[in-house]
Amino acid sequence: MSTRIAADKLSKADPLRPKYSTVAAELAEAILDGTYLPGDLLPSEPEMTRRFGVSRHTVRAALRSLYEKGLIVSQRGRGSIVQAAPVSPRYIQACDSIEDVLQYAHATPRQILSRHRIIADDALAERLGCAPGYPWWEIHTRRLREAGGPMIASSLIWVPDEFADAVAALDTTDEALFVLIERLHGCTFAEIRQALSMTNANSREAEDLGVETGAAVMCVERRFTDERGGLLEVSRSVHPAETFRYETSLRRVLGP
């Protein structure tokens, strides 16, 4: 692939598509069509910055994307080496604090599919821990590994009706809903209680994740409370079981 051809392709790419994504797509195509064979070294970072007319930061982001897709491995002192076959990537979520949940929200693009004001029936009231007949907002979202990448989560989120303005503001920001509630209402999220389980995808979740209805999925349910224990948000997210691993750390407290 000549420098002129590579740069021309990049200049004609969708202007809304990140440059690193376009570079990654060009390299992935060259790997899959046999231009680069298993065991071959990709061009060096300086060579690719010249070839595509982009920054080194963009090249590194493109290589990271190829690594996550299982197309290359990196070896110190050698560079990026083409894999014999694509390896299915695993999405690892590590949450040890509320800040980690916030980082996850920033790092994974969100799609809002629907939102409705509902009245809690007996079943939902039992799940949310409220009295039947209380109004809530129910928001259906999906999250992607990266812009244009695979779906990694299908979620339903419930918040009390008093936070309707925060729900409406989701269209204008990529902030997490609980951050909007804090900012608009002066609430402070003091604790997130999490429950993890294996379950089977219902039809909505299966369609979101691109799996069969009834397929095994990892379910993460979270309850967000303030410093007085008041419930501010409840969420249920499911993730493809074969590509998701959840990590946490346990620390021993020493001393008084």
N, C-alpha and C positions, 0 to 999 in steps of 0.2 A: 504494500500500500504506500504510494508516494506521499510526500509531505503535502503537495498541492492538492491531491485528491482528498486526503484526510481533512485538510483545512476547509476545502470547498464543501464537503459533506456537513461539517460542523456549522458553517455559515448558513446553510440552507435548512438546518434543523428547526423544529418548533421553538420559537423564541420563549415560550412559557416553560419549556422543559429545561431542567437544570443542566448546565454544561457537562457536569460529571456523568450524568445519566446518559447523555448522548455519546460521550467517549466510551463509557462502559458498554453500551450497545454495539458500537463499532468493533470493539475488541472481542466481545462475546461472539459476534457474527464471524469474525476471523478465526476464532477457536473452533466453533461448531462446524464451519465449512472446511476445516482442515488446513487453512493457511498456517496456523500454528498447531503442531502436533503434540500429543502427550509427551512431556519431558522437555519440550522446547522452552527456552527463556523468552519472555516478552521483552520488547525494547526497554532500555533503561528509562528512568523518569525524565532525565534531561532530554533524551531523544523524543519521548512522547510529548513533552511540552512544546518542542519545536514542530513536531509533526502535526499536532492538533491546534497549535497556536493558543494554548491555554496555560494557566499557572500550574506550578508544581502541586499546590493544594488541590486543584481540580483533578489532576492525574491521580493523586493519592486517594481521593474520594472514589474515583472510578475503580481503582484497584481493590479498594475495600469492598465495593459492591460485587466485584467478580469473586473475591474471596468468600463473601457470604453466600454466593450462589454455588460455591463448590467448584468453580472453574479453574482456580489457581491456588497455589500455596506459595508462601513467601519463605525464603531462606536467607538468613543474614549472610552477607558476603557474596551471594549469588544473584538474588533478585526474585522476580515473580516467575514461577514455573507452572506450566500448563498441567492440569490434572489429567489422569487417564480417563476419568469419567466424572460427570458432575456428581457432587455429594449433596444430599438433601440437607440444607442448613437447619440448625436448631436455634430457635429464639429463646434466649435466656433472660429472664427477668429477675433481678436481684433487688429486694426491697427490705431494708432494715430500718427505715424511718419514713416519716411523712415526706421529707425532702426527696427520698428515692421515688416515691409515687409521683411527686411533682415532676421529677426528671423524666420518668417514663412518659408522662403526658406531653412533655415538650418534644421528646425524641420521636414519637410515633404520630404521624399525621392522622387526623380525625375526620371522619365523614359523619354528618348528621343526617339520618334517613327519615326520622319522623319525631314529632313531639306532640303530646296530647295532654289536655287537662282531664283528669279522670277522678271518679269518686271511688274510694277504696271499698271493695266488697269484702265479704268475710275472709276469703282466701288471701287476698292481697293484704288486708289488715293484719292477719296473722303473721305474714311474712315480714311486714314492716314494723310490727309492734305498735300499732295504733288502733283507734276505735274505728269500726266500720262507718262509712258515710263521710269520712274526712277527705277533703280534696288534695290531690297530689298532681305533680307533673311527671309524666313518663316519657323518657327520651330514649330513642333507639339509635345507637351509634355503631360504627365500625372503626377499627384502627388498622393502619398499614405499617408494615415493617419500615418502609420508606416511601417517598412520593412515587407513585406508579408501581410500587412493589406489591407483594402478596399480602392478603389479609391475615392478621395475626389475632384479631379479637372481634367478637360480636358481643355487644353489651346492651343491657337495659338499665337505665338509671332512674331513680325516683327521688324527687325532692318535694318538700311541702309547698303548697300553693303560694305561700307568702314570698317565695323566691322566684316568682314568675319573671321579674325583670332580669335576673341572672340567666334564666333559660333563654330569654329573647336575645340576650347579648352574646350567646354562643356563635351567632352568625358573623360577628364582627371581630372575633379574636380566636386565637388558638389556645387560650388559657384553659386550664382545667376548670370544671364547673365549681368545685369546692373553693378554688381561688377566687372566682367571681363572687361567690356568696360572701366570702370573707371581705372582699373589697367593697361590695355594694351595701352590705348589711352590718359590717363591723363585728361579725361572728369570728370566733377563733376555733379552728379545728384542733382539738387537743389529742384525739385518739382515733385511729382507724383499726377496727377489729376485722380480721380476715379469716375466712374459712375456705379451705381448698378441698376439692373432691373430684372424683372421676364421675362423669355422667354421660348421657347419650344426647346427641344433638337433636333438638326438635327441628321442624321444617324450616323455620325462620333462621335459626342458627346455622343449619346445614347450608342454606342458600348463601348466607353471608360468607361462610368460610370455604365454600366450594367442596364440601364433603357430602357423603350420603346421609340421609336422614337416619338417625339411630346410631351414627358412628360415635365411637368413644371420643370424648373431649375433656379437657381439663377445665373445671369451673372454679372461678375465684369470686367469692362474694365478700363485699366490703360494707361496713357500717361506719359512717363518719359521725362522730359526736363532738360536742363542745366541752368546755371545761366543767360544766355542770352535769354532763351526761345526756344532754338533749340531742335527739337524733336530727341531723341536718341533711344527710344524704345516704341512700342505699344503692348499691350497684351489684349487678351480676354480669360477669364477663366469662365467656367460654373461648377456649383456645384449642387449635388442632393438637391432639395428644402426641402425635408422632414428631412434631417439630417444636415443642414447647417444653421448657424446663424452668422450674421456679426455684430460685436460690435464696436462702436467708442465712444469717449468721447468729449464733448464740454466744453470748459473752458472759463469763463468770464475773460477778461483782465481788471484789476483794476489799477487806477492811470494813469499818463500821458503816 
